[in-house]
Amino acid sequence: MELNRQTAHELLDLLKNKKTTPEAILDSVHKQIQKSDKDVKAYVRLNQNKVDPKTANSRSVPIPIGIKDNMCILDEETTCSSRILKGFKAPYDATVIEKLKKSGAILIGNTNMDEFAMGSSTENSCYGATHNPWKLDCVPGGSSGGSAAAVAASEAIWAIGSDTGGSIRQPASFCGVVGLKPTYGRVSRYGLIAFASSLDQIGPITKDVTDSALLLNVIAGYDERDSTSVNAPVPDYRQALKNNVKGLKIGIPKEYFVQGLHPEVKNAVMAAIEALKNKGATFKKVSLPHTEYGIATYYITATSEASSNLARYDGVQYGIRELPKKTRKSPLLDMYDETRHVGFGAEVKRRIMLGTYSLSSGYYDAYYLKGLKVRTLIKNDFDKLFSEFDALIGPTSPTTAFKIGDKVNDPLSMYLSDIYTVSANLSGIPAISVPCGFSKERLPIGLQIMAKPFAEEMLFRIAYTYEQNTDWHKQSVNL
Ligand code: GLN
């Protein structure tokens, strides 16, 4: 048995019955990384970790995990796959990292991402692109493409990602794994390097739904160091893993099945709906009328917040510092300019400019403020439906993974791959992507389920029932 191909819950059972050891699990993951990461390029950095045999038995979850390169790990380099943060070592652990360390997790390394989590393909990285394990000339999705690819290639048992507009769910869908964006405020963002603070949320990327629940158990909870984390009790999410959807009412938003949706994706999602219908859930076509404004609203909100959040990278406190050859304005201003010129990639610069524009006086009302108002309308659409429905269901992404290089020069078409995912961030609701089939080219397809705030248990229940009655999650890549 190849340990690295097992799920975390299977490994925890083996550990409990003394059929394996944390060292053996770690070893199998390292062997896989050596074998396939030269092709997949999921990791940007590996940690030198060993399992301490004295503490191994007292650890509750000694499972190797990949961490997206935007979460602070004490004394380790964290760069958001950006040149500007090269050499930055975090002076503290993010809350999620602290919780993982306490649980005994073995942090194997940092996974690749789009620079500052801006992108949908993991091509916007200063380390180069990550490749989709199912088809190496395709993207793994983004921005948590490294985490999703690592899990799909069995180079990690599970991983952590962050989702601002779809960055956990879309790569999970492209790589055939499970990705959960929890409710805004369910998981602390303390120590997550900010992209768009009102949208960012950390979540698990796993091989199956049970692992997603287990990992959320480890990372969820109130944190006084994050003023937007919510002080509400955290249930034991394993209790939500019930193979039963009888009587649940699920809405199918008609706006998620329009032009642009690839027929193979549509067919797979419709088949998934049929499977859940056979298990006793009832379905009804519904409408989220403001969906068409989602992308515009998201890109105004996200770029505005990013332009503010990224103002701190000026060569003074973090990462690199560059000086131009010739003095232009003043030594200090020149240093700011040159550091940002050299340090940021093209997409990050584009977003800083867009966001600065939306926030500037004269345009603020027309763009940013208008965006906030439309955001409320989008949220109201969901509130209305959730008073009647237990969940909503549809595709995670309109297509399967595209070829590396296909969209890099067309930012608008890249932005459209988030069309079904951004609304959950704008509304703060939880959403999960689970594998629901393959295209003719054998590229994975993802099914998205959304529920009202703090109803992660509902997502797990539906996703688990679907998983128990299908076997997409059992198909894996053999690299
Ligand atoms: N792809 C989206 C973007 O480029 C979402 C990114 C994310 O969720 N971090 O902004």
Boltz pocket constraint, residues with backbone or C-beta under 6 A from the ligand:
constraints:
  - pocket:
      binder: B
      contacts: [[A, 116], [A, 117], [A, 118], [A, 119], [A, 120], [A, 142], [A, 143], [A, 162], [A, 163], [A, 164], [A, 165], [A, 166], [A, 167], [A, 168], [A, 195], [A, 302], [A, 414], [A, 418]]
      max_distance: 6.0
